[in-house]
Amino acid sequence: MTLQSDLFKGDGKLEACLVQDSAHILQGAVGPHVGKIQKALTMLGSGVISADELSGQRYGPTTARSVLRFKTDRSIINRSYQSTPDAIVGKMTIAALDRELVAQQNQSVDGVHCKYCDCHRPVRLQLAFALSTTAAGAAPAASGPTPLPAGSKSPLAHAAEVAGTALTWATAALDWLKRTSAALKRFPNASLPPADQAIFAAVDVHFHLGKLPPADQVTQLDKLIANYTQIVAMLNSPMMWGDDPRLYSDRNDPRFGAYATATPGGLHDPSVDKKIWFHGLFLNATGVNCRCAMFLHECGHSVATALHYAYGAPRASGGVAGKPHANGATHPRKYSDLTPDEALHNADTYATFAAHASTKDPTPNGDFRPGAHDLTH
């Protein structure tokens, strides 16, 4: 019996943990094998691990809490001698982590279907949050990317400043989704109470649950809850954010006009070290709301293999690898007309729904549309 996931397979200490009681991994352990467990827990949305434990690859108290949460959520208990889960990574736990990592790999390895031009693009293609190429700082350069002026604050520093606010947005979105799911389960064949109906309506504006049969609405909500849980984990994990201070102002560079980039499904790809890269143009995004929207938009790419759909009236794509799909092909539908599956795989929708939820107002008054691009205040 061996481990199968790309992250775990071939690691001697983790392979031993799978078959030997004496190789169980306990709090206090240190090393690359602990780092892999931490990465797996983060990828699977099981709690938040402190930056010092991540950087030191140390099995400390926050790692232990994440292990305990993972085991509690899945009822991983050795009933021959215990009645509740513990925070030890043993045979059952490492096997469960490995199974779920393999399942995530299988969701991501076949590529991304681009709904704009009916083409097929590889998963590793970088997707960017790119504003208009006429924006300040995006003028074409004579050669190569332009460095930031001396003394400028780094793009990552600007992103870190809004990460806490972005986290409140994502948490608010997660609360609305969980509340909607609970209400649908509690009242499966009856009208929802007015307060829950208002939240359902807000979710429906962005994710179009009403277009699904009632039996499929909870299933769709479960997918969204899983994705936002992983977004919360990303926002709590600075080790996943990368900094590229160059201004991509060269039209020949595939990242031309990109403020930030992420690999579709990259959260579940252990070969992708930094899940989100913030580029020099990120400094030109004015206002906390705009930067939060960009952050969450990139999280959508990373956790949900999410592409970028048109906002408002059909218009050119925001960009794959910094370029419009099919040289400017437009999506045939407005944001309000997307199918539930398109909304589930729309990076903009993840940002805009979270912005709406952050207002605590489910009515149209709390809705930030026409889109994350316009959150400039």
Protein Blocks (a to p, Z undefined) as FASTA:
>chain_A
ZZfbfklgopaklmmmmmpmklpccehiacjklmmmmmmmmmnonajadfklmmnopacf
klmmmmmmmmmmnopacfklpcbdcfbdcfklmmmmmmmmmmmmmmmmnopcdfklopac
dfklccdddddfkbghiaccfbocadddehiacfklmmmmmmmmmmmmmmmmmmmmmmmm
mmmmmmmmbccdfklmmmmmmmmmmnommmpcfklmmmmmmmmmmmmmmmmmmmmmmklp
ccdfbdcfbfkbmkgoiabdcdehklmmmklmblbdcdfklmmpgcjklmmmmmmmmmmm
mmnopacddehjadddfbeehiaehhhiacfbdfklpcfklmmmgfklmmmmmmmmmnop
abfklpcbfbjklmmZZ
